[in-house]
Amino acid sequence: MHLLGSRMSGLGFALIGLLVALVSAQARNFTVPTLQSHQDGRVNGSTPANTTILFTLIDVHANRSTTDCAASFYPATATTTYYQRFYCTDHHFGWYFSIFNDISNFSINVIHSYVDRAVGPRPIRLYGTSSLISRATVPGFLCRQSSGGSFTCGFHNETAPIVIPVTGMVGRTKEPKEPKDTEDA
């Protein structure tokens, strides 16, 4: 009976740790205080040239972990970049497009992998999906066209950043080792 009780308590501790992690993940957000998207002028007057997206990503609750993220691609291949993970400067962060219409109308998914010793020694992955990022949905996201035909959009707001809620978490806790049953010895 003592062995069964210690197995149940070990499982109970693991479940409590996972529940605490899930509740704290639901209260978490990523933020984007700066974002810039740029598309070079048109090639041969018709095909859009290279596109670049750059942004700063902060995991507010993981010691305010901050990193810079970027990707460059040709618009014709933007649809092939869906679900292609791009890594940020801090390789514990990554991102990909969930929607890409153009440089002023897109949505991104972000990922942060880290170890939380309070939950266990194994990595936790937090996922977040932004709402549509566009001139209509993000106040202060402004776009302009240069005389050479390039388009640039930008956003910078430290006090009211773009908020990306954590929408999922994947991670496992390590179950505590079972104590040896000394009654049977």
C-alpha positions as CSV (number, residue, x, y, z in Angstrom):
1,M,0.0,0.0,0.0
2,H,2.9,2.4,0.8
3,L,4.4,1.9,-2.7
4,L,1.0,2.6,-4.3
5,G,0.6,5.8,-2.2
6,S,4.1,7.1,-3.2
7,R,3.4,6.4,-6.9
8,M,0.2,8.3,-6.7
9,S,1.8,11.2,-4.9
10,G,4.6,11.3,-7.5
11,L,2.0,11.4,-10.3
12,G,0.1,14.0,-8.3
13,F,3.2,16.3,-8.1
14,A,3.8,15.9,-11.8
15,L,0.2,16.8,-12.6
16,I,0.2,19.8,-10.3
17,G,3.4,21.0,-11.9
18,L,1.9,20.7,-15.4
19,L,-1.3,22.5,-14.3
20,V,0.7,25.4,-12.8
21,A,2.6,25.6,-16.1
22,L,-0.6,25.6,-18.1
23,V,-2.3,28.3,-16.0
24,S,0.8,30.5,-16.2
25,A,1.0,30.0,-19.9
26,Q,-2.5,31.2,-20.4
27,A,-1.7,34.4,-18.6
28,R,1.4,35.0,-20.8
29,N,1.9,37.1,-23.8
30,F,4.6,37.8,-26.3
31,T,5.0,41.5,-27.4
32,V,6.4,43.1,-30.5
33,P,7.5,46.7,-29.8
34,T,9.1,47.2,-33.2
35,L,8.3,45.8,-36.6
36,Q,9.5,46.7,-40.1
37,S,8.5,45.2,-43.4
38,H,10.1,46.1,-46.7
39,Q,9.6,45.2,-50.4
40,D,12.1,46.3,-53.0
41,G,10.8,47.8,-56.2
42,R,9.5,45.6,-59.0
43,V,11.7,43.5,-61.2
44,N,11.1,44.3,-64.9
45,G,8.2,46.5,-63.9
46,S,5.9,43.7,-62.9
47,T,7.2,41.1,-60.5
48,P,7.7,42.3,-56.9
49,A,11.3,41.9,-55.7
50,N,12.8,40.8,-52.4
51,T,10.7,41.1,-49.2
52,T,12.1,41.5,-45.7
53,I,10.4,41.3,-42.4
54,L,12.2,42.4,-39.2
55,F,10.8,42.6,-35.7
56,T,11.7,42.5,-32.0
57,L,10.1,39.8,-30.0
58,I,9.8,39.8,-26.2
59,D,8.5,36.9,-23.9
60,V,7.3,39.2,-21.1
61,H,7.3,36.5,-18.4
62,A,10.5,34.6,-19.2
63,N,12.8,37.1,-17.7
64,R,11.7,39.5,-20.4
65,S,13.7,37.5,-22.9
66,T,14.2,39.7,-26.0
67,T,15.4,38.8,-29.5
68,D,15.4,40.1,-33.0
69,C,13.7,38.1,-35.7
70,A,14.0,38.4,-39.5
71,A,13.4,36.7,-42.9
72,S,13.8,37.6,-46.5
73,F,12.0,36.0,-49.4
74,Y,10.5,36.7,-52.8
75,P,6.7,37.4,-52.6
76,A,6.0,34.6,-55.1
77,T,7.4,32.2,-52.6
78,A,5.6,33.7,-49.5
79,T,3.0,30.9,-49.6
80,T,5.8,28.3,-49.5
81,T,7.2,30.0,-46.3
82,Y,4.0,29.1,-44.4
83,Y,5.0,26.7,-41.6
84,Q,8.7,27.1,-42.6
85,R,10.2,28.1,-39.3
86,F,12.6,31.0,-39.2
87,Y,14.9,31.3,-36.2
88,C,15.5,34.5,-34.4
89,T,18.9,35.8,-33.1
90,D,18.2,33.9,-29.9
91,H,17.7,30.4,-31.4
92,H,15.3,29.5,-28.6
93,F,12.8,31.7,-30.5
94,G,11.3,31.0,-33.9
95,W,8.5,32.1,-36.1
96,Y,6.5,31.5,-39.3
97,F,3.7,33.1,-41.2
98,S,0.2,31.9,-40.7
99,I,-1.1,34.4,-43.3
100,F,0.9,36.5,-45.8
101,N,-1.0,38.7,-48.2
102,D,1.6,41.4,-48.5
103,I,4.0,43.5,-46.4
104,S,1.1,45.4,-44.8
105,N,-1.2,42.5,-44.2
106,F,0.0,39.3,-42.5
107,S,-0.1,37.2,-39.3
108,I,2.7,35.4,-37.6
109,N,3.1,32.4,-35.2
110,V,5.9,32.6,-32.7
111,I,7.6,29.9,-30.7
112,H,9.8,30.1,-27.5
113,S,11.5,27.0,-26.2
114,Y,13.0,27.3,-22.7
115,V,13.5,25.3,-19.5
116,D,11.5,26.3,-16.4
117,R,13.2,24.6,-13.4
118,A,10.0,25.1,-11.3
119,V,8.2,22.8,-13.7
120,G,11.0,20.4,-14.5
121,P,14.2,19.9,-16.5
122,R,12.7,19.3,-19.9
123,P,12.1,22.1,-22.4
124,I,8.8,23.8,-22.6
125,R,7.6,25.3,-25.9
126,L,5.1,28.2,-25.9
127,Y,3.2,29.1,-29.1
128,G,1.5,32.3,-29.9
129,T,-0.5,33.5,-32.9
130,S,-0.8,37.1,-33.7
131,S,-4.0,38.7,-34.9
132,L,-3.9,40.1,-38.4
133,I,-1.1,42.7,-38.6
134,S,-2.2,45.4,-41.0
135,R,-2.7,49.2,-41.2
136,A,-6.3,48.7,-40.4
137,T,-5.8,46.6,-37.2
138,V,-2.5,48.0,-35.7
139,P,-2.6,51.7,-34.8
140,G,0.7,53.2,-35.8
141,F,1.6,50.6,-38.4
142,L,2.4,53.0,-41.3
143,C,3.4,52.3,-44.9
144,R,5.0,54.4,-47.6
145,Q,6.3,54.0,-51.1
146,S,9.6,55.5,-52.3
147,S,10.1,57.1,-55.6
148,G,11.9,54.0,-56.7
149,G,8.9,51.8,-56.1
150,S,10.0,50.2,-52.9
151,F,7.4,49.8,-50.1
152,T,8.2,50.1,-46.4
153,C,5.9,49.6,-43.4
154,G,6.9,50.1,-39.9
155,F,5.7,50.1,-36.3
156,H,7.5,51.3,-33.1
157,N,5.7,51.6,-29.8
158,E,7.4,50.5,-26.6
159,T,4.5,51.5,-24.4
160,A,1.7,49.9,-26.5
161,P,3.4,47.0,-28.4
162,I,1.6,44.5,-30.6
163,V,0.5,41.7,-28.2
164,I,0.6,38.1,-29.3
165,P,-1.2,35.9,-26.8
166,V,0.2,32.5,-25.9
167,T,-2.2,30.1,-27.5
168,G,-0.5,26.8,-26.7
169,M,2.2,25.0,-24.7
170,V,4.0,21.8,-25.2
171,G,6.2,20.4,-22.5
172,R,6.7,17.5,-20.2
173,T,7.6,17.5,-16.5
174,K,9.9,14.9,-15.2
175,E,8.2,12.7,-12.6
176,P,9.9,12.6,-9.3
177,K,11.8,9.4,-8.5
178,E,9.9,6.9,-6.5
179,P,11.2,6.4,-3.0
180,K,12.3,2.9,-2.2
181,D,9.8,1.0,-0.1
182,T,11.6,0.2,3.1
183,E,8.7,-1.8,4.6
184,D,9.3,-4.8,2.3
185,A,13.0,-4.9,2.9
